[in-house]
Every structure is written in structure tokens, then in C-alpha cells.
Amino acid sequence: MQLTAAFLLVFSLSLSAKLSSQTITYSGKDVPLSKVFSVVEKQTGFVIMGLDESLSSAEKVTIDANKMELPAFMKLLFSNTD
């Protein structure tokens, strides 16, 4: 049990560090979320899956980010959504 907990802690810290080290540079006006997620995948290698149906009906977004860390970028991306 302790070994599992230690492994999960190390994995979580590693993932957090990897996410924070990824940066996004993207600027777009009234673009579909699918386009933004495609850019995220190309720049970071992270794939956002399972959202195909949701993305087709999502509102378009406007975003401007220059070398922004991935968590901050995602927060900005969804800051104006309900």
C-alpha cells in the first residue's frame, strides 16, 4: 500500500511538472475549439480525447497567448464559458 501511494505521488508530481513546462503560443479570433485543441496537440503532444460531439456544438473562441503555460492557457480558454 505504501509503495503504491509513493508511486502515485511521484507520478502526480512528474505529470504536474511536465504540464507546467509545456507552453502554448497561439492567437485566433472566433475559431472553433477543435482548431485550438489541434494546435495544443501539435505544440505539446497532449491529445484531448472524447469531445468530438461536444466540440461540434461549442461556441467559437477568441484567444491570444504567447508562451503561456498549458494550465494557464486552458484556464484562459475556458474563462468565458458557462
Buried (B, 14 or more C-beta within 10 A) or exposed (E): EEEEEEEEEEEEEEEEEEBEEBBBEBEBEEBBBBBBBBBBEEBBEEEBEEEEEEBEEEEEBEBEBEEBBBEEBBEBBEEEEE
